[in-house]
Amino acid sequence: MSAESTKSGPPLQTSHALDFLIVGGGIAGLAAATALRRVGHNALVLEKGERASVRGSGGVRLPPNLTKILFHWGLKPALMQKALVSHTMTFMRYESGDYLGEHVWDTGILKETRGDYMLCTHDDLHDILYDRATELGAQVRYGANVVDIDVENREVTLENGEKLVGDVLVGADGEYGVSRATVVGQSINGHPTGVVMYDTVISSDDLKEHVQSLWKDNAIFTAFGHRHALLAYPIHDTDEIALQFYGPDNATGNYGDEPSVDVPEIAEELDVRLRLHMKKARKAIRVSVRAHDDIEDWVSDDGPLVVIGEAAHPFPPGTIQATAMAVEDGAVLAKLFSHLSENRQIQDFLYAFQELRQARTRAARAGEFGNVFYMTLEDGEESRTRDSGMRAKAAEGAHNVLEGLAGDVSRLWDQIRTIFGYDCEDEADDWWVQWGVLRERAIERDTEDQAASALLDFSGLTMQVTETATDESE
Ligand SMILES: Cc1cc2nc3c(=O)[nH]c(=O)nc-3n(C[C@H](O)[C@H](O)[C@H](O)COP(=O)(O)OP(=O)(O)OC[C@H]3O[C@@H](n4cnc5c(N)ncnc54)[C@H](O)[C@@H]3O)c2cc1C
């Protein structure tokens, strides 16, 4: 039996089903709803937008740490239908198109991760999760804008005045959502970095002459330039290429905004052979790269409200682990709550979730910021070292130019491997075995001790004796 299939059986079911109210029906909210239903909890997702408006048409890269979760959830066939498997990254210079080398994922390493590296679009992933969540009995309400959260009473208020109560409130409403502000006590929107990502798609027909060479074997094409970068990869059965340009910009923008940017305007520095075709690309969405200080608490002091996904840890847009961490969050939350047998455990499980997820997402986010800045390095000593290192490895015939490079690149690469190999559901189970079970035993022992001391407590009897004695003396 393959490592992948060992988890394909039904997961542990909770003996104490709760009602989870999930604010936000993005990837994090739908993943949490799917995972919670899988272990027997009830899930109601409240999404302020309509189904069509909350799905983006841009590309999403799905790393092995994400796909392995979806495989465990029985979603491999659905993914295989909508996503492409990729094994290769090709590196070029942004301005000249000079070849820097390629990196082919080591099959041994990929096998160990028990996942695949896959490419699809935001709306396809959204649909896969929505379909699974609703098949399992989760409810998703669109047009349900949550305007207030009363944590003590476990109640949310919708814009239309309707109030809804749950046992646990999950804030999956993104970096600007009401949940993050409720947990922190104020709105905190991070600060601009001066870097922006432009997200769009182009038909493969419009890049016909390059498709065979650049996107052979579903390769991810990465171009490093002076303060610019481009990531481009095939989607939709290779009919289209997802384009993500990074560059300097001080204008603001978010996912969900109308596409407003003409691609030729932002691709002025791009290698002319590709630039000529860019007028055929659809208008791009501008998404600011914002930096956020970590928030200390993901769980409200006032009761059972926890933030997940972008609401807990906003990532730079278009990065591979942004989506993966949102799905991991849902998976870990559900794994912990599969062990729930009494209400008194709720707050402990929410704090365990924070403990398990904070360090992991912090490391992944630092890596992703590192990647964005690494791809867009200004021309200088550092970028020359990066490029010459890759060129030298490519000249030796290496197919893994990221491996063994000097300094930071090597560190980044090691981090990527660790992040891919991680199995968040196993980590949640380990927490239960190492801490949860011990805690339960300690509580059981306390209860037994209390019961035993109640049995041995003769104080009531003493009172009676004294009273009787007094009576007799009278
Ligand atoms: C419209 C859209 C398109 C995107 N497209 C891409 C893409 O093409 N490629 C890519 O890599 N990433 C994309 N992303 C980002 C990606 O979804 C996230 O990086 C990651 O998946 C984590 O998502 P999340 O669910 O935590 O947060 P988000 O994706 O931000 O989802 C939060 C959800 O909460 C809802 N919400 C907010 N406030 C409230 C409220 N008060 N009441 C109820 N609901 C509320 C929002 O409408 C949204 O649907 C997109 C995000 C959005 C919102």
The ligand as a Gaussian input file, in Angstrom:
#p B3LYP/6-31G(d) Opt

LIG

0 1
 C      -11.507000      37.082000      -5.143000
 C      -10.173000      36.473000      -4.862000
 C       -9.391000      36.001000      -5.913000
 C       -8.131000      35.432000      -5.664000
 N       -7.399000      34.972000      -6.705000
 C       -6.196000      34.387000      -6.483000
 C       -5.417000      33.878000      -7.552000
 O       -5.819000      33.958000      -8.714000
 N       -4.214000      33.315000      -7.277000
 C       -3.736000      33.215000      -5.981000
 O       -2.641000      32.677000      -5.780000
 N       -4.467000      33.689000      -4.951000
 C       -5.673000      34.273000      -5.169000
 N       -6.400000      34.768000      -4.108000
 C       -5.818000      34.736000      -2.764000
 C       -5.972000      33.397000      -2.075000
 O       -7.332000      33.045000      -1.998000
 C       -5.385000      33.472000      -0.690000
 O       -4.044000      33.832000      -0.787000
 C       -5.362000      32.156000       0.071000
 O       -5.987000      31.157000      -0.631000
 C       -6.014000      32.241000       1.436000
 O       -7.268000      32.655000       1.343000
 P       -8.251000      32.956000       2.579000
 O       -9.436000      32.113000       2.349000
 O       -7.592000      32.933000       3.906000
 O       -8.573000      34.511000       2.339000
 P       -9.280000      35.196000       1.121000
 O       -8.966000      34.531000      -0.149000
 O       -8.987000      36.641000       1.258000
 O      -10.838000      34.947000       1.405000
 C      -11.543000      35.623000       2.423000
 C      -13.035000      35.532000       2.108000
 O      -13.756000      36.133000       3.165000
 C      -14.790000      36.916000       2.619000
 N      -15.136000      37.947000       3.604000
 C      -14.398000      39.037000       3.953000
 N      -15.041000      39.763000       4.892000
 C      -16.206000      39.113000       5.136000
 C      -17.300000      39.383000       6.001000
 N      -17.315000      40.467000       6.786000
 N      -18.342000      38.537000       6.018000
 C      -18.338000      37.420000       5.223000
 N      -17.325000      37.125000       4.357000
 C      -16.277000      37.954000       4.329000
 C      -14.200000      37.463000       1.334000
 O      -15.200000      37.889000       0.430000
 C      -13.394000      36.281000       0.831000
 O      -14.152000      35.441000       0.000000
 C       -7.652000      35.352000      -4.334000
 C       -8.437000      35.840000      -3.278000
 C       -9.687000      36.378000      -3.527000
 C      -10.522000      36.894000      -2.368000

